[in-house]
Amino acid sequence: MQYNAVTEDQIKLFEVLIGKSYVIKGKEDMQPYAKDNTEDLEYYPEVVLRPGNTLEVSGILRYCNEHLIPVTARGAGTGLSGGALPVSGGVSLSMDRFNRIIHIDERNFQVNVEPGVINETLQNAVKEKGLFYPPDPASKGSCFLGGNIAHSSGGPKAVKYGTTRDYVLNLEVVLANGDIIETGANTLKYSTGYNLTHLMIGSEGTLGIVTRIVFKLIPMPQNTFLMLATFPSPEQACEAVNGIFLAGANPSACEFIEPEGFKLAAAMLNVNFKIATGVEAYLLIEVDGNDLASLMTECENINEVLNAHGTLDVLFAETAEQKEYFWKLRRSIGEATKHNNVYKEEDTVVPRAELPELFKGVKEIGKRYGFRTVCYGHAGDGNLHVNILKDNLSNEFWNTGLDAAIIEIFELCKKLKGTISGEHGIGLVQKKFMPVMMPPHHLELMRKIKEAFDPNFILNPGKIF
């Protein structure tokens, strides 16, 4: 697709439309919008627009569609697949001013919210009402809900409560031509034609721009218990995960961490975390609910499973501060890995029982190709984040030869009935691997859906396909 450059006259028009102070131009001022958290990639837009309401978004898209100007939606920039990078230039559409929690409906357990609200801000607001919004990505303290919608983000609590997709009832969306639609209804059931709500979730801004979200909520569990278990081998830890569920337990989180992950996080946070001799893997397990006696029984049952799978030690977090300490370490691993090294992160996911086979295969592939990995992730739902470290690998291998190894990892995922992304999305960096998972006719069907929503291909071009 041949796009048109943004002219000075068009920038002045945008200034009239949304206000001069909400139009950003000049390379230095636009630098934060040229990057996200994906590796070291950098793509500059021609102009950054910060609309403040749905009608302004509609006007921008209508104009850009008519003049073939590409538009890339921008949230908090915490993405890991390059989804917010304006690879074709054009407009970077920042949604940071869409930051209102419009209404918490306590009677219906719903919340009406804008996409620029930070995930944790929403969680805290509904918690004050005794309500719970479970999806909690590692970046929950900074990521926007719109970005969570774009990738159907998950997080540790997805194992019990599901991902973002499971909480969206309705979306207000601006289409590429400026039309405004609601994708569903504010109801728990919906069987009225095609479900456009679920089509939008995970579409990475390629089908429309979300300007309002209606989430369902659930009651806030009153109590949590947290356990940190150590194992002499990663395989034993992975096997224990499925054993926990086979024993009838229903943890609210079940995280797998290699010792190197905790080591990197502790160094970045400058805290003292000692890795005992012989420890080769950790499981961080949380249970939640309202009945203390039932939770204690569940913890005891989980402890029996852990012992049966060769755990070296099980530490119970005894205070809220200790719980927060362990969770902060866990949530910091991704950032710490990036802080310490050049890396590529693969968001692999397989059926839970296949996790030991996936981990074993990743390590074997790394050994054959000569690279080191740090693995961690949401073991309870089979989602393993594989961080490939550059270390002393040559630039030539890193930029060209590594793809063959990544393809082998993804082929293993497919063999195990998994897929190549559980929550990070495809975006820019994973699109070349889509043919590993999907035959040409499957990809062509997706392209036709894209064309139906966005016939001029102005929305987030260069992503997914």
C-alpha positions as CSV (number, residue, x, y, z in Angstrom):
1,M,0.0,0.0,0.0
2,Q,1.3,3.4,-0.9
3,Y,0.6,5.9,1.8
4,N,0.8,9.7,1.7
5,A,3.1,11.8,3.9
6,V,1.6,14.1,6.5
7,T,1.9,17.7,5.3
8,E,2.3,20.9,7.4
9,D,-1.1,22.0,6.3
10,Q,-2.6,18.7,7.5
11,I,-0.9,19.1,10.9
12,K,-2.5,22.6,11.2
13,L,-5.8,21.0,10.4
14,F,-5.3,18.5,13.2
15,E,-4.4,21.3,15.5
16,V,-7.7,22.9,14.8
17,L,-9.5,19.6,15.3
18,I,-8.1,18.6,18.7
19,G,-6.2,21.6,19.9
20,K,-2.6,22.8,19.2
21,S,-1.3,21.6,22.6
22,Y,-2.4,18.0,21.8
23,V,-0.4,17.8,18.5
24,I,3.2,16.7,19.0
25,K,5.8,17.2,16.2
26,G,9.6,17.4,16.1
27,K,11.8,14.4,16.4
28,E,13.0,15.0,19.9
29,D,9.4,15.4,21.2
30,M,8.2,12.4,19.3
31,Q,11.0,10.1,20.5
32,P,9.0,8.4,23.3
33,Y,6.4,7.4,20.7
34,A,9.0,5.8,18.5
35,K,9.6,2.9,20.9
36,D,7.8,0.5,23.1
37,N,9.2,-2.4,25.2
38,T,10.0,-4.5,22.2
39,E,13.7,-5.2,22.1
40,D,15.6,-2.1,20.8
41,L,13.3,-1.2,17.8
42,E,12.6,2.4,16.9
43,Y,10.2,3.9,14.3
44,Y,9.2,7.5,14.3
45,P,5.8,8.8,13.3
46,E,5.3,11.9,11.3
47,V,3.0,13.5,13.9
48,V,1.6,12.4,17.3
49,L,-2.1,13.2,18.0
50,R,-3.6,13.1,21.4
51,P,-7.4,13.2,21.0
52,G,-9.6,13.6,24.0
53,N,-13.0,12.2,23.0
54,T,-14.6,9.8,20.5
55,L,-15.7,12.4,18.1
56,E,-12.1,13.7,17.7
57,V,-10.9,10.1,17.0
58,S,-13.7,9.8,14.5
59,G,-12.6,13.0,12.7
60,I,-9.0,12.0,12.6
61,L,-9.7,8.5,11.2
62,R,-12.2,9.9,8.6
63,Y,-9.6,12.4,7.4
64,C,-6.7,9.9,7.4
65,N,-8.8,7.3,5.6
66,E,-9.7,9.8,2.8
67,H,-6.1,10.9,2.4
68,L,-4.4,7.5,2.8
69,I,-2.4,8.4,6.0
70,P,-1.5,5.5,8.2
71,V,-2.7,5.6,11.9
72,T,-1.1,3.5,14.7
73,A,-2.9,3.5,18.0
74,R,-0.7,4.1,21.0
75,G,-1.3,3.1,24.6
76,A,1.3,3.1,27.4
77,G,4.0,1.6,25.2
78,T,4.5,-1.5,27.4
79,G,3.9,-4.0,24.5
80,L,6.4,-6.7,23.7
81,S,5.6,-7.5,20.1
82,G,6.0,-4.0,18.4
83,G,2.3,-3.5,18.1
84,A,2.4,0.2,18.9
85,L,5.3,1.0,16.6
86,P,4.4,3.3,13.7
87,V,6.4,1.4,11.1
88,S,4.8,3.2,8.2
89,G,5.2,6.7,9.7
90,G,2.0,8.7,9.6
91,V,0.0,9.4,12.7
92,S,0.7,7.9,16.2
93,L,-2.7,8.1,17.8
94,S,-2.0,8.4,21.6
95,M,-4.9,7.4,23.8
96,D,-3.5,8.7,27.0
97,R,-6.2,11.4,27.5
98,F,-8.9,8.7,27.5
99,N,-8.2,8.1,31.2
100,R,-11.6,8.2,32.9
101,I,-13.4,5.5,34.9
102,I,-16.8,6.7,33.8
103,H,-19.1,4.6,36.0
104,I,-18.8,1.7,38.4
105,D,-22.1,-0.1,38.3
106,E,-22.2,-2.0,41.6
107,R,-25.7,-3.3,41.0
108,N,-24.8,-5.1,37.8
109,F,-21.1,-5.8,38.7
110,Q,-19.9,-3.8,35.7
111,V,-17.6,-0.8,35.0
112,N,-17.6,1.6,32.1
113,V,-14.1,2.8,31.4
114,E,-11.9,4.5,28.8
115,P,-8.9,2.7,27.2
116,G,-6.3,5.0,28.6
117,V,-6.9,4.0,32.2
118,I,-4.0,2.1,33.8
119,N,-4.9,-1.5,34.7
120,E,-4.0,-1.2,38.4
121,T,-5.9,2.0,38.7
122,L,-9.0,0.2,37.7
123,Q,-8.3,-2.7,40.0
124,N,-7.9,-0.4,42.9
125,A,-11.0,1.7,42.1
126,V,-13.3,-1.4,42.0
127,K,-11.6,-2.9,45.0
128,E,-12.9,0.0,47.1
129,K,-16.4,-1.2,46.2
130,G,-15.6,-4.8,47.1
131,L,-15.3,-5.8,43.5
132,F,-12.6,-7.5,41.5
133,Y,-11.1,-7.1,38.0
134,P,-8.7,-10.0,37.8
135,P,-6.5,-9.6,34.6
136,D,-3.2,-8.5,35.9
137,P,-0.3,-8.3,33.4
138,A,3.2,-7.9,34.8
139,S,3.1,-4.3,33.7
140,K,-0.3,-3.7,35.5
141,G,1.1,-0.6,37.2
142,S,1.7,1.2,33.9
143,C,-0.1,-0.6,31.0
144,F,-3.4,0.8,29.6
145,L,-6.6,-1.1,29.4
146,G,-6.8,-0.4,25.7
147,G,-3.5,-2.2,25.2
148,N,-4.8,-5.1,27.3
149,I,-7.8,-5.3,24.9
150,A,-5.5,-5.1,21.8
151,H,-3.6,-8.3,23.0
152,S,-6.2,-10.0,25.2
153,S,-3.6,-9.7,28.0
154,G,-3.5,-12.2,30.8
155,G,-1.2,-12.3,33.8
156,P,-0.7,-14.7,36.7
157,K,-4.4,-14.8,37.7
158,A,-5.5,-16.0,34.2
159,V,-5.1,-19.6,35.4
160,K,-8.2,-19.2,37.6
161,Y,-10.0,-16.2,36.3
162,G,-9.2,-16.0,32.6
163,T,-7.8,-13.3,30.4
164,T,-9.0,-9.8,29.4
165,R,-11.2,-11.4,26.8
166,D,-13.3,-13.1,29.5
167,Y,-14.3,-9.7,31.1
168,V,-15.2,-7.6,28.1
169,L,-19.0,-7.1,27.6
170,N,-19.1,-4.3,25.1
171,L,-16.8,-1.9,23.2
172,E,-17.3,1.5,21.6
173,V,-15.1,1.4,18.5
174,V,-14.2,3.9,15.8
175,L,-13.8,2.3,12.5
176,A,-11.2,3.3,9.8
177,N,-13.8,5.5,8.0
178,G,-14.8,7.3,11.1
179,D,-18.0,5.4,11.8
180,I,-18.7,4.7,15.5
181,I,-20.2,1.4,16.6
182,E,-20.9,-0.6,19.7
183,T,-19.8,-4.2,19.3
184,G,-22.2,-5.8,21.7
185,A,-24.4,-5.1,24.7
186,N,-23.9,-4.7,28.4
187,T,-25.2,-8.2,29.1
188,L,-23.6,-11.4,30.3
189,K,-25.2,-13.3,27.3
190,Y,-24.9,-12.2,23.7
191,S,-26.1,-14.2,20.7
192,T,-27.1,-11.5,18.3
193,G,-25.2,-12.0,15.0
194,Y,-21.5,-12.2,14.8
195,N,-19.6,-11.4,18.0
196,L,-17.7,-8.3,17.0
197,T,-16.5,-7.7,20.6
198,H,-14.4,-10.8,20.6
199,L,-13.2,-10.1,17.1
200,M,-11.8,-6.7,18.3
201,I,-10.1,-8.2,21.3
202,G,-6.7,-9.3,20.3
203,S,-6.8,-7.4,16.9
204,E,-4.0,-5.1,17.9
205,G,-5.6,-1.9,16.6
206,T,-5.8,-3.3,13.0
207,L,-9.6,-3.3,12.8
208,G,-10.7,-0.2,14.8
209,I,-9.8,2.2,17.7
210,V,-11.4,1.3,21.0
211,T,-12.7,4.4,22.8
212,R,-14.8,2.9,25.6
213,I,-15.0,-0.5,27.4
214,V,-17.6,-2.2,29.5
215,F,-16.1,-4.8,31.7
216,K,-17.8,-7.3,33.9
217,L,-16.6,-7.6,37.5
218,I,-16.8,-10.3,40.2
219,P,-16.7,-10.1,44.0
220,M,-13.3,-9.5,45.6
221,P,-11.9,-12.6,47.4
222,Q,-11.2,-11.7,51.0
223,N,-8.1,-13.8,51.7
224,T,-5.0,-15.0,49.9
225,F,-2.2,-17.4,50.7
226,L,1.1,-17.5,48.8
227,M,3.7,-20.3,48.7
228,L,7.2,-20.3,47.1
229,A,8.4,-23.9,46.4
230,T,11.9,-24.9,45.3
231,F,12.8,-27.9,43.1
232,P,16.1,-29.6,42.2
233,S,15.1,-29.7,38.5
234,P,12.8,-27.6,36.2
235,E,11.2,-30.8,34.9
236,Q,10.0,-31.7,38.4
237,A,8.6,-28.3,38.9
238,C,6.7,-28.4,35.6
239,E,5.4,-31.9,36.4
240,A,4.2,-30.6,39.8
241,V,2.0,-28.0,38.1
242,N,-0.3,-30.4,36.5
243,G,-0.3,-32.5,39.7
244,I,-1.7,-29.6,41.6
245,F,-4.7,-29.4,39.3
246,L,-5.1,-33.2,39.1
247,A,-5.4,-33.2,42.9
248,G,-8.4,-30.9,42.7
249,A,-6.8,-27.6,43.7
250,N,-7.7,-24.4,42.0
251,P,-4.9,-21.9,42.6
252,S,-5.3,-18.2,41.6
253,A,-1.7,-18.2,40.4
254,C,0.9,-20.8,39.6
255,E,4.1,-19.3,38.3
256,F,7.3,-21.0,37.1
257,I,10.6,-19.2,37.5
258,E,14.2,-20.3,36.7
259,P,16.7,-19.1,39.4
260,E,18.4,-16.8,36.9
261,G,15.1,-14.9,36.6
262,F,14.9,-14.2,40.3
263,K,18.6,-13.4,40.3
264,L,18.3,-10.8,37.6
265,A,15.2,-9.2,39.3
266,A,16.9,-9.1,42.7
267,A,19.9,-7.4,41.2
268,M,17.8,-4.8,39.4
269,L,15.7,-4.1,42.5
270,N,18.8,-4.1,44.7
271,V,17.3,-6.6,47.2
272,N,18.7,-9.6,48.9
273,F,17.4,-12.8,47.5
274,K,19.5,-15.9,48.1
275,I,19.2,-18.9,45.8
276,A,20.0,-22.0,47.9
277,T,22.4,-24.7,46.6
278,G,20.7,-27.3,44.4
279,V,17.7,-25.1,43.5
280,E,17.0,-25.2,39.8
281,A,13.4,-24.0,39.6
282,Y,10.7,-22.2,41.6
283,L,6.9,-22.3,41.7
284,L,5.1,-19.3,43.1
285,I,1.6,-20.5,44.0
286,E,-1.3,-18.4,45.3
287,V,-4.7,-19.5,46.4
288,D,-7.6,-17.1,47.2
289,G,-11.1,-17.2,48.5
290,N,-13.3,-16.2,51.5
291,D,-13.3,-19.3,53.7
292,L,-10.0,-19.5,55.7
293,A,-10.4,-23.1,56.7
294,S,-11.0,-24.2,53.1
295,L,-8.0,-22.2,51.9
296,M,-5.8,-23.8,54.6
297,T,-7.0,-27.3,53.5
298,E,-6.2,-26.4,49.8
299,C,-2.7,-25.2,50.8
300,E,-2.1,-28.5,52.7
301,N,-3.2,-30.5,49.7
302,I,-1.0,-28.5,47.4
303,N,1.9,-29.0,49.8
304,E,1.4,-32.8,49.6
305,V,1.5,-32.6,45.8
306,L,4.7,-30.6,45.9
307,N,6.4,-33.0,48.2
308,A,5.3,-35.9,46.0
309,H,7.1,-34.2,43.1
310,G,10.4,-33.7,45.0
311,T,10.2,-30.2,46.3
312,L,13.2,-29.1,48.4
313,D,11.3,-26.6,50.4
314,V,8.0,-24.7,50.6
315,L,8.0,-21.2,52.1
316,F,4.7,-19.6,53.1
317,A,4.5,-15.8,52.9
318,E,3.4,-14.9,56.4
319,T,2.8,-11.1,55.9
320,A,1.3,-8.8,53.3
321,E,4.8,-7.3,52.9
322,Q,6.3,-10.7,52.2
323,K,3.7,-11.5,49.6
324,E,4.3,-8.1,47.9
325,Y,8.1,-8.8,48.0
326,F,7.7,-12.1,46.1
327,W,5.3,-10.7,43.6
328,K,7.5,-7.7,42.9
329,L,10.4,-10.0,42.2
330,R,8.2,-12.1,39.9
331,R,6.7,-9.1,38.0
332,S,10.2,-7.5,37.6
333,I,11.8,-10.4,35.7
334,G,10.9,-9.3,32.2
335,E,12.2,-5.7,32.8
336,A,15.3,-7.1,34.6
337,T,16.1,-9.4,31.7
338,K,16.0,-6.5,29.3
339,H,18.0,-4.3,31.7
340,N,20.8,-6.9,31.9
341,N,21.1,-8.1,28.3
342,V,20.0,-7.8,24.7
343,Y,17.2,-10.4,24.3
344,K,14.2,-11.7,22.4
345,E,11.2,-12.9,24.3
346,E,9.0,-15.6,22.9
347,D,5.5,-15.9,24.4
348,T,5.0,-19.7,23.9
349,V,1.9,-21.5,25.2
350,V,0.9,-25.2,25.2
351,P,-1.7,-27.3,27.1
352,R,-0.7,-27.4,30.7
353,A,0.3,-31.0,30.8
354,E,2.7,-30.5,27.9
355,L,4.7,-27.8,29.8
356,P,7.6,-30.2,30.8
357,E,8.0,-31.3,27.2
358,L,8.1,-27.6,26.0
359,F,10.7,-26.6,28.6
360,K,12.9,-29.6,27.7
361,G,12.6,-28.9,24.0
362,V,13.4,-25.2,24.4
363,K,16.6,-26.0,26.3
364,E,17.6,-28.6,23.8
365,I,17.1,-26.2,20.9
366,G,19.1,-23.5,22.7
367,K,22.0,-26.0,23.3
368,R,22.1,-27.0,19.6
369,Y,22.2,-23.4,18.4
370,G,24.5,-22.1,21.2
371,F,22.3,-19.6,23.0
372,R,21.2,-19.2,26.6
373,T,17.6,-18.8,27.8
374,V,15.9,-17.6,30.9
375,C,12.4,-19.1,31.2
376,Y,9.5,-18.1,33.4
377,G,5.8,-17.6,33.1
378,H,2.3,-18.6,33.9
379,A,2.8,-22.4,34.3
380,G,-0.8,-22.9,35.5
381,D,-2.1,-22.2,32.0
382,G,0.9,-23.5,30.0
383,N,2.3,-20.0,29.1
384,L,6.1,-20.1,29.1
385,H,8.0,-16.8,28.4
386,V,11.2,-17.9,26.7
387,N,13.9,-15.1,26.9
388,I,16.7,-15.7,24.4
389,L,19.8,-13.9,25.5
390,K,22.3,-12.5,23.1
391,D,25.3,-12.7,25.4
392,N,28.3,-13.1,23.0
393,L,26.4,-14.3,19.9
394,S,27.5,-12.6,16.7
395,N,25.3,-9.9,15.2
396,E,25.0,-11.9,12.1
397,F,23.6,-14.9,13.9
398,W,21.4,-12.7,16.1
399,N,19.8,-10.9,13.1
400,T,19.5,-13.8,10.7
401,G,20.5,-17.2,12.0
402,L,18.3,-17.1,15.2
403,D,15.1,-17.3,13.2
404,A,15.7,-21.0,12.4
405,A,15.9,-21.7,16.1
406,I,12.7,-19.7,16.9
407,I,10.9,-21.6,14.2
408,E,11.9,-24.9,15.8
409,I,10.6,-23.6,19.1
410,F,7.3,-22.6,17.5
411,E,7.1,-25.9,15.6
412,L,7.4,-27.7,18.9
413,C,4.5,-25.6,20.3
414,K,2.4,-26.5,17.3
415,K,3.3,-30.2,17.7
416,L,2.2,-30.0,21.4
417,K,-1.1,-28.4,20.3
418,G,-0.1,-25.0,21.5
419,T,0.6,-21.7,19.7
420,I,3.2,-18.9,19.3
421,S,1.6,-16.2,21.5
422,G,-0.5,-16.5,24.6
423,E,-0.8,-12.8,25.6
424,H,1.8,-10.7,23.9
425,G,0.3,-10.7,20.5
426,I,1.9,-10.9,17.0
427,G,2.5,-7.3,16.2
428,L,5.6,-6.6,14.1
429,V,8.2,-9.1,15.4
430,Q,6.2,-12.3,15.3
431,K,4.3,-11.8,12.0
432,K,7.0,-13.6,10.0
433,F,6.3,-16.7,12.1
434,M,2.6,-16.8,11.5
435,P,2.9,-19.4,8.6
436,V,4.4,-21.8,11.2
437,M,1.0,-21.9,12.9
438,M,-1.5,-21.2,10.0
439,P,-1.9,-22.4,6.4
440,P,-2.2,-19.8,3.6
441,H,-6.0,-20.1,3.4
442,H,-6.3,-19.3,7.2
443,L,-4.1,-16.2,6.9
444,E,-6.1,-15.1,3.8
445,L,-9.3,-15.3,5.7
446,M,-7.8,-13.0,8.3
447,R,-6.7,-10.6,5.6
448,K,-10.2,-10.5,4.2
449,I,-11.6,-9.6,7.6
450,K,-9.0,-6.9,7.9
451,E,-10.0,-5.5,4.5
452,A,-13.7,-5.5,5.4
453,F,-13.1,-3.3,8.4
454,D,-10.2,-1.2,6.9
455,P,-10.3,-1.4,3.0
456,N,-7.5,1.2,2.7
457,F,-5.3,-0.6,5.3
458,I,-4.6,2.6,7.2
459,L,-5.0,1.1,10.7
460,N,-1.7,-0.2,12.2
461,P,-0.2,-1.3,8.9
462,G,2.6,-3.8,8.9
463,K,1.3,-5.8,11.8
464,I,0.1,-9.4,12.1
465,F,0.4,-10.1,8.3
